[in-house]
Amino acid sequence: MATVQIVDVRKDFGSVKVVKGIDIDIRDGEFVALVGPSGCGKSTLLRMIAGLEQITGGEIRVGTKVVNNVAPKDRDIAMVFQNYALYPHMTVAENMAFSLKLKGVPKREIEQRVNKAADILSLTPLLGRVPRQLSGGQRQRVAMGRAIVRDPQVFLFDEPLSNLDAKLRVQMRAEIKELYQRLKTTTIYVTHDQIEAMTMADRIVVMHDGIVEQIGQPLEIYDQPDNMFVAGFIGSPAINLYPGSFRTEDKAVFETDGGIIVPLERVPAGTPRRRGVLGIRPEHVAIDPAGAISLAVTVTEPTGSETFILGRSEQETMRCLFRDRVALKPGDRVQLRPDPNRILFFDEETGRRI
Amino acid sequence: MNRSFTYRASLLFLAALAALWTLFPFAWYFLVSLTTPGHIPRRFSFPDVLTLDSYASALFGSGAKGVSANYSILPNIFNSFVVAGLTVVGCTVLGFGAAYVFSRGRSTTLNVLFNALLVIRMTPAVSLAVPIYLMINTYGLADTHIGLSLVHIMLSLPLAIWLLKGFIDGIPVELEEAALIDGASVLQVLRYIILPLAAPGVAVAACFVFLASYVEFMFASILSRGSSDTLPIAIAGYNSDHQTFYNEMAAASFMSMIPLFIFFYFAGRYMVRGLTMGAVK
């Protein structure tokens, strides 16, 4: 196990800057998820940590050692690829034993370690099969087995679940988490799926356009997003964001450009100008006959455990999520009250949270 | 599938016609090889006596004077195998390395080089006859197995590279990256990952290269002076200034095909594709 320090790391492909100076300090035994939309540089960053991609600038340290110019094989890391990258001409056992064989580990010990890993991942009955005889979930497990037999300093996961169907994904998510809790090896996990990041990681690094937008614990990022991008990216269904103006004539209100008026207890301190962006998470509204927002329901999506409502209020569309069953149908009108303690405001120009 | 009888009959007729068109000369030639030495059927007719005399005399040089060339093609079979074997080894080893570089490399220079290799193949071989003869002669390699295989390697290498590149292109690069992280050096990646997965491609390339060398006539005839004559030279040798020994020529031609069948049978077993299935996805 080891710490991983990423100091001002940059990556250019020709004149295109893909990673623009990233600092992340990963603690020993921590599970960190890199999350962000496609093209944000998260996979490139992971590949740089693995040594598959040259670093244009900055420094990556595994433990105390700077690994910028160290070959992947000497970094003592293991990686699970998105498409598993199992060796198709080798059996499951051979796939898992490959790294140990290259290292010259004695046969007996290889066998012991492979068996132990197979046992952990319930792969024992499959040891003699080749990858094409396995299902997606089994292949995924073999890829993890190949990583854990080596007992590396750091695990890298590159979107390992994105090729699985929804049900299997949830199952494997739990398996990876369980495995991590058992091994407590430093883990860096790249995903574009915020649910995976939220549910699995100790800390989340939200990346966008080659930079880090925010680093923090999952709920911290959810409740106190640093900026509009993070607020919009984390959370599903997505947060409602309405540009508008603060008014203090009568009492403090925020009026969105689309005409919704939200009463405020007070205008947030440090508001530099009268403009701003209001953020309301879909689940932070309650049905209340005295509520200030009048919503015309256009779509309802009951899923059993919760009900998603899409509607229009004045000129704005609004997403709402209720944990209880609500008897609403398209065309209905309902009064809503946003939770005053949980609404967020952002600076319209910088996007920073006020 | 409820096609009419006429439809199926006409398809069958077309197929039969195509087969007949291609096979007729061979069939006739085959009959020549089975005819009593010295007799050539002028038209396609079934000979009165079927005999293997021409085969025996081509193999052992045991034919009667006047109707036989009196030499054995056994040494020529040996020569052909040595030359083709060396060519296969040279082309697959060099071709595999080059194909890997062409497949994984990303540079304009490589693209230009790769296309140049293919363009060179489009020039008629005869235009290279003089320079190659001079080169091989200068280094004292004329009439040697090595000399001829060097030329054959030059002729077949572009094809081998092109074929192998296609196969290596199909091997996901993630497998290499996984192996690098697993602790493999670049050579170990080639040895343990790329080579086993490209094995069917290597078998295909080996077959084509073997065939090309085995039947190559022009350079073999320019560079040989007797001791390294390959089969095509020996077969052509039945046509001398004074006489042409058609029966033996035909017998030798048919016998020359047998080793090819055997070679292709064994190589074909390695050509089974679909090994990469299940690697990624």
HADDOCK unambig.tbl for C-alpha pairs under 7 A between the chains (distance, minus, plus):
assign (segid A and resid 52 and name CA) (segid B and resid 177 and name CA) 7.00 0.50 0.50
assign (segid A and resid 72 and name CA) (segid B and resid 180 and name CA) 6.15 0.50 0.50
assign (segid A and resid 72 and name CA) (segid B and resid 181 and name CA) 5.11 0.50 0.50
assign (segid A and resid 73 and name CA) (segid B and resid 180 and name CA) 5.77 0.50 0.50
assign (segid A and resid 73 and name CA) (segid B and resid 181 and name CA) 4.92 0.50 0.50
assign (segid A and resid 73 and name CA) (segid B and resid 182 and name CA) 6.17 0.50 0.50
assign (segid A and resid 73 and name CA) (segid B and resid 183 and name CA) 3.97 0.50 0.50
assign (segid A and resid 73 and name CA) (segid B and resid 184 and name CA) 6.51 0.50 0.50
assign (segid A and resid 78 and name CA) (segid B and resid 181 and name CA) 6.45 0.50 0.50
assign (segid A and resid 83 and name CA) (segid B and resid 280 and name CA) 4.78 0.50 0.50
assign (segid A and resid 83 and name CA) (segid B and resid 281 and name CA) 4.97 0.50 0.50
assign (segid A and resid 84 and name CA) (segid B and resid 280 and name CA) 5.83 0.50 0.50
assign (segid A and resid 85 and name CA) (segid B and resid 174 and name CA) 5.64 0.50 0.50
assign (segid A and resid 85 and name CA) (segid B and resid 175 and name CA) 5.00 0.50 0.50
assign (segid A and resid 85 and name CA) (segid B and resid 178 and name CA) 6.52 0.50 0.50
assign (segid A and resid 85 and name CA) (segid B and resid 279 and name CA) 5.65 0.50 0.50
assign (segid A and resid 85 and name CA) (segid B and resid 280 and name CA) 5.13 0.50 0.50
assign (segid A and resid 86 and name CA) (segid B and resid 175 and name CA) 6.78 0.50 0.50
assign (segid A and resid 86 and name CA) (segid B and resid 279 and name CA) 5.06 0.50 0.50
assign (segid A and resid 86 and name CA) (segid B and resid 280 and name CA) 6.68 0.50 0.50
assign (segid A and resid 87 and name CA) (segid B and resid 175 and name CA) 6.52 0.50 0.50
assign (segid A and resid 87 and name CA) (segid B and resid 279 and name CA) 5.90 0.50 0.50
assign (segid A and resid 88 and name CA) (segid B and resid 275 and name CA) 6.72 0.50 0.50
assign (segid A and resid 88 and name CA) (segid B and resid 276 and name CA) 5.53 0.50 0.50
assign (segid A and resid 88 and name CA) (segid B and resid 277 and name CA) 6.84 0.50 0.50
assign (segid A and resid 88 and name CA) (segid B and resid 278 and name CA) 6.19 0.50 0.50
assign (segid A and resid 88 and name CA) (segid B and resid 279 and name CA) 4.70 0.50 0.50
assign (segid A and resid 89 and name CA) (segid B and resid 197 and name CA) 6.96 0.50 0.50
assign (segid A and resid 89 and name CA) (segid B and resid 275 and name CA) 6.71 0.50 0.50
assign (segid A and resid 99 and name CA) (segid B and resid 182 and name CA) 4.66 0.50 0.50
assign (segid A and resid 99 and name CA) (segid B and resid 183 and name CA) 5.90 0.50 0.50
assign (segid A and resid 102 and name CA) (segid B and resid 183 and name CA) 6.50 0.50 0.50
assign (segid A and resid 102 and name CA) (segid B and resid 184 and name CA) 6.58 0.50 0.50
assign (segid A and resid 131 and name CA) (segid B and resid 278 and name CA) 5.34 0.50 0.50
assign (segid A and resid 131 and name CA) (segid B and resid 279 and name CA) 6.31 0.50 0.50
assign (segid A and resid 132 and name CA) (segid B and resid 277 and name CA) 5.86 0.50 0.50
assign (segid A and resid 132 and name CA) (segid B and resid 278 and name CA) 3.87 0.50 0.50
assign (segid A and resid 132 and name CA) (segid B and resid 279 and name CA) 6.87 0.50 0.50
